[in-house]
Amino acid sequence: MKKCMLRMTLLGMLCLFSIGSAEILYVHPDSSLNSIQVALDSCFAYDTVLAGPGIYYENIIWPYVQGINLLSEFGADTTIIDGGKESGVIHLSLMPEDSVTLIKGFTIRNGDAWQGGGIYSVGGRPRITGNIITDNTSQWQSRKSHLSAGYEYRDAHTRSSPERSKNGPPPQGGGIYTEWSSAVIINNVISGNISHQGGGVACFCDAANISPLIMNNTITANTAHAGGGVYIDCPFTMTVVRENMISDNTANFGGGFGCYYVINPLLRITDNTITGNSADSAGGGIWCYLASRPIIDSNTVSGNTGDGIYIGYNSSPLVTYNNIVDNVGLALVNDDADELIMAENNWWGDASGPYHPMTNPGGMGDTVSDYVDYDPWMTLPGTGEHLLQSQSMSILQIHPNPFSDIVSIRYLVLDTGCLVKNPTLKIYDVGGRIVNDFGHLSDIGYPSSMKWYGTDSNGKQLPGGVYFLKLKVGKYSETAKIVLLR
């Protein structure tokens, strides 16, 4: 027993030592260490590879090691990783808990893979920031892939769809592809990439504990069959796409943005500028299809060809506080008579509201289709009073509801200015009294979870009935009803 405890103590000391003594490995094309792959393969946990300026002709397979950082010395303009169209440029397969890995400051170009021509990310929460990701492809004719020949696509991924082959998914993510990954994709330029789904970025996952973030990127001049700029197929996942410039992308469906089978409102498309995109078939700006229910909030959707927003096949997004103007075609198309689309409080280009021949023939704004609830509308462009709420945003998930013994509560809070650090979470009864105060704090941008056992703050069982869970972040709050069965 003493030997076992001694061994555990020594292992703990070694772990602490390796973290405290993380090394920096310097790579340069003219030095003896001139390969990023060799440097990465030499890394231990939390080491950093620093790349000097130059061109590195490599197809990198990331080692399965916790928290490696890959940084350029002088930024993306001078430091290039070129895949030579031989395979994808960077393939990451990370530990699920890895939230440290960082790729920053590179031009990532000329990758060619079935998925993720520029970057393929599975698992973990890598931070991909400050890069130029350009001229990568993910197409049917892609010659090679980092995925092994024996890779078997999970049955859950092969939902019946014309977009999926019998042997798995079609090519996805010309620039970046994420799968089962809470990747943080921030401040990149993603341009000139080509794929079947998601010319610029494609995200796939159907697990509730995954939360990709695509924020403050310039996503432009990418091409795909669906989702020229961005393509999201994450049915149960907390996915946030915000504050991006999505422009001049082309596709058959969803020139700027394609949303497919997002069946819960856990996809937030907010504060983006989606402009100058085109679609040959539907959704020049945004395309929502197959039971998709994202929240489309506080965006500018303008100057797109092939309608501003297209909604079809049992989809019912919430469309609110957007500027939807000057698109070629209709501003908003609902192609499903069984669904009424909630599209209130948007600016349609004129104070008289959108034009509809039956319900608002005097509207001088852009035209909407049938089965759209557009009243009331905004009388001036901009998000107006909604700007306060868009500074902080939460995604709240409760399951099961109703519950009898235990309920899981998950939330994700984002704050664009990083001004809010102390979210609060409280439960009220129907009389407005606080019955439980979690006092739970979370870093902005990271998902948090907890369990509630139907007790008050003192651990005493509460009677069955209706309760209200309130998440408050600064001046923003979100409330959800919980039913406790006894």
C-alpha positions, -999 to 999 in steps of 0.1 A, spaced: 0 0 0 28 24 9 46 15 -24 14 23 -43 10 56 -26 46 65 -32 43 57 -68 12 79 -71 30 107 -54 60 104 -78 37 104 -108 20 135 -95 53 152 -91 64 143 -126 31 157 -140 36 189 -122 72 191 -133 63 185 -170 37 213 -168 61 237 -150 90 230 -174 72 232 -207 96 238 -235 96 260 -267 110 243 -298 121 267 -325 116 257 -361 130 275 -392 134 264 -428 171 271 -427 179 254 -394 186 218 -384 151 216 -370 132 226 -402 101 205 -399 70 214 -379 59 178 -379 93 167 -364 90 194 -337 54 184 -328 64 148 -325 91 158 -301 67 177 -278 55 167 -244 23 181 -228 20 219 -229 51 224 -250 52 251 -277 64 249 -313 75 284 -325 79 286 -363 101 312 -379 92 328 -412 92 308 -444 73 281 -463 68 247 -447 57 220 -472 40 196 -448 9 176 -442 8 176 -404 -7 149 -382 -10 163 -347 3 141 -319 -21 128 -293 -5 149 -266 -23 174 -243 -20 211 -248 6 216 -275 7 251 -290 18 259 -326 27 296 -330 44 316 -358 71 340 -349 60 369 -371 24 361 -382 5 347 -411 19 369 -438 54 355 -435 48 320 -422 31 295 -445 22 258 -442 16 244 -477 0 211 -482 10 207 -518 -24 193 -526 -11 160 -513 -34 158 -483 -49 180 -456 -26 206 -442 -33 199 -404 -51 170 -389 -59 173 -352 -71 144 -331 -72 157 -295 -81 144 -260 -117 153 -251 -106 175 -222 -79 194 -242 -88 231 -241 -52 244 -243 -41 235 -279 -36 267 -300 -28 272 -337 -20 308 -343 -5 330 -370 -1 309 -402 -12 309 -438 -26 274 -443 -29 266 -480 -31 240 -507 -46 213 -486 -66 186 -503 -86 161 -482 -120 144 -481 -127 164 -449 -109 195 -437 -86 205 -466 -70 232 -444 -76 219 -409 -94 188 -397 -103 188 -360 -118 160 -340 -122 161 -302 -110 187 -277 -114 224 -278 -85 237 -300 -82 275 -305 -76 284 -341 -69 321 -343 -51 347 -364 -46 325 -395 -52 328 -432 -68 297 -444 -69 297 -482 -70 277 -514 -78 244 -498 -101 218 -512 -124 190 -499 -139 174 -530 -150 141 -544 -117 138 -563 -95 146 -533 -67 122 -536 -57 115 -500 -69 120 -465 -54 118 -431 -83 95 -421 -72 59 -422 -86 36 -449 -104 16 -422 -122 46 -407 -158 37 -401 -184 65 -400 -208 61 -371 -243 49 -379 -257 80 -362 -240 101 -389 -257 84 -418 -291 98 -416 -312 93 -447 -305 122 -470 -295 129 -506 -265 147 -492 -250 115 -477 -235 86 -495 -239 50 -485 -203 49 -474 -205 80 -451 -205 117 -455 -197 138 -486 -166 160 -487 -169 187 -460 -150 217 -448 -127 230 -475 -110 254 -451 -119 239 -417 -138 208 -407 -147 201 -371 -162 168 -358 -171 162 -322 -149 192 -314 -156 223 -294 -132 242 -316 -128 279 -311 -124 295 -345 -117 333 -340 -101 361 -360 -91 341 -391 -94 350 -428 -110 320 -445 -111 325 -483 -110 308 -516 -116 273 -503 -138 246 -520 -159 217 -507 -192 199 -513 -205 211 -479 -190 241 -461 -166 257 -485 -151 278 -457 -161 260 -425 -181 229 -418 -191 217 -383 -206 183 -376 -217 167 -343 -248 153 -326 -236 152 -290 -250 177 -265 -217 183 -247 -200 199 -277 -199 237 -283 -180 250 -314 -176 287 -316 -170 306 -349 -165 343 -341 -151 374 -357 -137 357 -389 -137 370 -424 -152 342 -445 -152 351 -481 -151 338 -517 -155 302 -508 -175 277 -529 -196 246 -520 -227 227 -531 -243 236 -497 -231 263 -473 -206 282 -494 -192 301 -464 -204 281 -434 -222 247 -431 -236 235 -397 -249 200 -392 -251 198 -354 -285 187 -343 -281 189 -305 -249 209 -301 -244 244 -286 -230 260 -317 -224 298 -319 -217 317 -351 -213 354 -344 -197 387 -355 -183 372 -387 -181 389 -421 -195 362 -445 -193 376 -480 -191 367 -517 -194 330 -511 -213 308 -536 -233 276 -534 -263 258 -548 -279 259 -514 -270 285 -488 -244 308 -505 -234 324 -472 -246 299 -446 -261 264 -447 -280 250 -417 -290 214 -419 -308 192 -394 -302 215 -364 -334 203 -346 -330 222 -313 -325 260 -310 -289 256 -298 -274 272 -329 -271 309 -325 -264 329 -357 -260 364 -344 -244 398 -351 -229 386 -385 -228 405 -417 -239 382 -445 -236 400 -478 -229 395 -515 -233 358 -514 -252 338 -540 -271 305 -543 -282 289 -576 -311 271 -560 -321 285 -526 -309 308 -498 -284 333 -511 -277 345 -476 -289 317 -453 -304 283 -460 -323 263 -433 -333 228 -441 -345 195 -426 -362 205 -393 -336 232 -385 -345 256 -357 -316 280 -352 -319 315 -337 -311 341 -363 -306 373 -344 -292 408 -350 -275 400 -384 -273 421 -415 -285 399 -444 -281 421 -475 -272 421 -512 -273 383 -516 -285 367 -548 -311 339 -545 -332 353 -516 -320 366 -483 -331 337 -461 -347 304 -473 -365 281 -449 -378 246 -459 -386 210 -450 -401 214 -415 -376 241 -404 -388 268 -381 -360 292 -370 -366 323 -349 -357 353 -371 -355 385 -351 -339 419 -349 -321 415 -383 -316 439 -412 -329 419 -442 -326 442 -472 -317 445 -509 -314 408 -516 -321 396 -551 -353 375 -548 -374 376 -517 -362 388 -483 -375 356 -466 -389 325 -482 -408 299 -462 -413 269 -484 -433 248 -459 -470 255 -455 -470 234 -423 -447 258 -404 -453 295 -395 -420 313 -393 -416 338 -365 -399 368 -380 -409 397 -359 -389 429 -352 -368 429 -383 -360 458 -406 -372 451 -442 -359 482 -459 -388 506 -452 -408 519 -423 -440 505 -439 -428 470 -434 -422 442 -459 -443 438 -490 -468 409 -491 -496 411 -517 -523 399 -493 -514 409 -458 -493 441 -463 -498 453 -499 -488 488 -489 -454 476 -476 -425 493 -494 -398 470 -480 -385 438 -494 -409 410 -502 -417 380 -479 -435 348 -488 -466 333 -473 -465 317 -438 -443 344 -422 -452 363 -391 -434 396 -397 -456 419 -376 -444 439 -357 -415 451 -377 -387 476 -370 -392 511 -385 -355 520 -386 -325 499 -396 -303 484 -369 -309 462 -339 -321 491 -318 -330 482 -282 -318 447 -288 -282 458 -288 -280 455 -250 -289 419 -251 -266 410 -279 -236 420 -258 -241 390 -236 -257 358 -247 -265 325 -231 -276 291 -243 -296 272 -217 -304 235 -218 -325 215 -193 -330 177 -195 -352 159 -187 -381 183 -182 -404 175 -165 -383 155 -140 -388 136 -108 -354 129 -93 -325 147 -111 -324 173 -138 -293 183 -158 -287 220 -164 -262 231 -190 -254 266 -202 -229 285 -223 -223 323 -218 -206 345 -244 -196 381 -239 -182 400 -268 -164 426 -247 -154 401 -220 -169 425 -195 -191 400 -177 -174 374 -154 -200 364 -129 -231 346 -143 -257 338 -116 -281 309 -117 -312 308 -94 -344 289 -91 -377 306 -81 -410 292 -72 -443 304 -87 -446 331 -60 -413 346 -71 -393 335 -41 -357 322 -45 -356 286 -35 -321 276 -47 -292 298 -55 -264 278 -73 -239 307 -70 -223 290 -100 -195 309 -118 -181 301 -152 -156 315 -176 -171 333 -205 -171 311 -236 -170 277 -218 -199 254 -213 -209 246 -177 -232 220 -163 -247 209 -130 -275 188 -115 -305 198 -95 -321 172 -72 -353 192 -66 -340 207 -33 -338 241 -18 -305 258 -8 -305 238 24 -309 204 6 -345 200 16 -368 183 -9 -392 207 -26 -428 198 -34 -438 190 -69 -449 219 -91 -436 245 -115 -403 263 -109 -384 289 -129 -347 288 -136 -331 322 -142 -297 327 -157 -284 363 -154 -254 378 -170 -249 415 -163 -281 432 -176 -291 402 -197 -312 373 -183 -328 342 -196 -356 322 -178 -368 287 -183 -396 268 -168 -389 235 -150 -416 210 -139 -409 189 -108 -430 157 -105 -435 141 -71 
